[in-house]
Amino acid sequence: MTVLAFDLDGTLSDPAQGITTSINYALENLRASTIAPHNLTQYIGPPLSRTFAQLLNTEDEAVISQAVALYRERYRTIGYTENILYPGIPDLLKELTNQGHRLYVVTAKPTDIAQAVIDYFALRPYFIDVWGCRLDRNKAELLRDIQEQEHTDLWMIGDRASDMAAGQGFTRCLGGLWGYGSLAELEQAGADALIHTPSELLKLI
């Protein structure tokens, strides 16, 4: 039995349309210039506060918080339904649970939004729990909590450097190359292994 923690965006589903449109919704409402969607995909995965600090070129916490709130205003109502489930993910999750592995979702999204996405795709039965971040809890802390709760080895599966960094030193970190992180990004971030398709995960366990 292995405990597996899956990132959400770029790992289980492709959230590009919902995320990029919601980012531009926030920028537009703040009277900032909107950005072509293909130039925003680099921001899929990292925390929203960091994204808007960069996009708005500001360290003003009030402005950043307003941008995040506007983003979530749209994402909570429609953006999460604009996700596209990656091919092979349902079959992978079904096979992993049939083999007795314990699965979690660990994401930078707030828990309620992450749960809405998982429920939208009817994936909840495959997961022990869905854990999202708060202002006072980052992804690394969530992974440590799972490891302490499960008392066994933990694997982190994600597509960005931030996923690898979160699990560095105490989990085995697997980089999924079907998401938004490049091979160079994941290698530099210290991924223990790289997998090109979801089904390749089954060969490593």
SULLIN-V339430 format. One line per field, one symbol per residue. ss: DSSP state (H for helix, E for strand, - for the rest). phi: phi as a letter, one per 30 degrees, with the letter a starting at -180 (. if undefined). A space follows every 10 residues. Layout:
ss=???
phi=???
This chain:
ss=--EEEE--E- --EE-HHHHH HHHHHHHHH- ------HHH- HHH----HHH HHHHH----- HHHHHHHHHH HHHHHHH-HH HH-EE---HH HHHHHHHH-- -EEEEEE--- HHHHHHHHHH ---HHH--EE EE-E--E-HH HHHHHHHHHH ---EEEEE-- HHHHHHH--- -EEEEE---- --HHHHHH-- --EEE----H HHHH-
phi=.bcbccdcdi bcbccedddd dddddddddc icddbeeddc ddcdkdeded dddddchbcd dddddddddd ededddcbed dcdbddejde dddddddddj dccbcbbddd edddddddde chceddcdac cccbdcbcdd dddddddddd hadbcccacb edddddcejb bdccccddcc cdeddddddj edacbdbedd dddcc
